[in-house]
Amino acid sequence: MLRAVDTSMLSTARSADEPPLTIPRDPAREAARRELSKRMYHENDPSWFQRALNAFWDWVDKLFNAASSATPGGALGLVVVIAAVVLVVGALWWRLGTPRRGPASSAALFDDRPRSAADHRAAAEAHAAQGHWNQAVQERMRAIVRSLEERALLDIRPGRTADEAAAEAGRALPTHADRLRSAARDFDDVTYGGRAATEQSYHRIAELDRDLERSKPVLTNSTSSTSDSHSADHNARRGAAE
């Protein structure tokens, strides 16, 4: 028993006398890196999306702090300024619609596929039945112009715009001139201005189309000829009386 204890104490003494085990710095660093790269140490780390989102909000926070420090009233003043800008932009967008790529007068009313007025009316009714009011307004305006061309009240001219058609048709149908101009504006607002048509705007144009079908044009030449003949008859009667 005493011999075993002595042996153990001797072994312990020898271990204490031995120098500690040392590892060079680079291998130690590499070993630590391998150990820390194990999955068990990263189970609760944020995802790449969360890290990106955190970085974005940090950037926004820094930007907001910098802007608020430069704005009278601090953060509250900055909020008021931002709200005012948003209101102004929203009002302009609502009033003016989507910015036009070009002037409305430069865009043609029809495409390269000629169709009859009946075809355009059928397309308009189909769009209206589905609640597609933008397309319904466009097709009904095209039906109006095509119908006037078919009745020889407008010359068939490629590239004519809705405004030009309304102005020309208004001379032949003066009682409907204002409604024609209004229909052309609705067409331009929907087609080029980014506005949304409504059911009411479509029904206005459809009613105009039906009224124009029943209207008789004012023939300027015929009126002038009649006036000239009346004047000639009056002069002849005066000459005979003298």
JOFENMO-V559835 format. One record per helix or strand. SS is the DSSP state (~ for helix, > for strand). FROM is the first residue (numbers start at 1). LEN is the number of residues. If there is no record, write none. Layout:
ss->{SS | SS}
from->{FROM | FROM}
len->{LEN | LEN}
This chain:
ss->{~ | ~ | ~ | ~ | ~ | ~ | ~ | ~ | ~ | ~ | ~ | ~}
from->{2 | 25 | 39 | 48 | 74 | 104 | 117 | 133 | 162 | 174 | 199 | 220}
len->{16 | 12 | 3 | 23 | 23 | 3 | 13 | 18 | 11 | 18 | 16 | 22}
